[in-house]
Amino acid sequence: MGILGGIRNNPAGASEPRGSGKSLCFGLDAQFNKVNHFFRGKEKEFDEQAQILEKQMQALVQMQKALEEYPDQFSASSKEKCGSSEKLSVTGNHSISTTDLEAGDTSLEAERHKEIS
């Protein structure tokens, strides 16, 4: 094998700059780590959004069950009584505001905290 101008010729006929194998691997490894970091962040965002959507779906299922069990309680006249602050009764003792539903916060603890404040 001869060296011509910093290029090493290998028996297969391919040529590469001297020492480039290691630097190429380190460069590719750095790029791969950037890609991994990016997609881990996207995965975390996706999981958080999925949790919010799951809470919203649970609230909607509870509302659907409440509507099926007590259709008279959710007539147009009862909505007019609520005024501008719309609250949807999920069970006999608890309600969820529509803004909480949109934000994905359907926990009863958050509702109790608001009532105390």
Rosetta blueprint (number, residue, H / E / L):
1 M L
2 G L
3 I E
4 L E
5 G L
6 G L
7 I E
8 R E
9 N E
10 N L
11 P L
12 A L
13 G L
14 A L
15 S E
16 E E
17 P E
18 R L
19 G L
20 S H
21 G H
22 K H
23 S H
24 L H
25 C H
26 F H
27 G H
28 L H
29 D H
30 A H
31 Q H
32 F H
33 N H
34 K H
35 V H
36 N H
37 H H
38 F H
39 F H
40 R H
41 G H
42 K H
43 E H
44 K H
45 E H
46 F H
47 D H
48 E H
49 Q H
50 A H
51 Q H
52 I H
53 L H
54 E H
55 K H
56 Q H
57 M H
58 Q H
59 A H
60 L H
61 V H
62 Q H
63 M H
64 Q H
65 K H
66 A H
67 L H
68 E H
69 E H
70 Y L
71 P H
72 D H
73 Q H
74 F H
75 S L
76 A H
77 S H
78 S H
79 K H
80 E H
81 K H
82 C H
83 G L
84 S L
85 S L
86 E L
87 K E
88 L E
89 S E
90 V L
91 T L
92 G L
93 N L
94 H L
95 S E
96 I E
97 S E
98 T H
99 T H
100 D H
101 L H
102 E H
103 A H
104 G L
105 D L
106 T L
107 S L
108 L H
109 E H
110 A H
111 E H
112 R H
113 H H
114 K H
115 E H
116 I H
117 S L
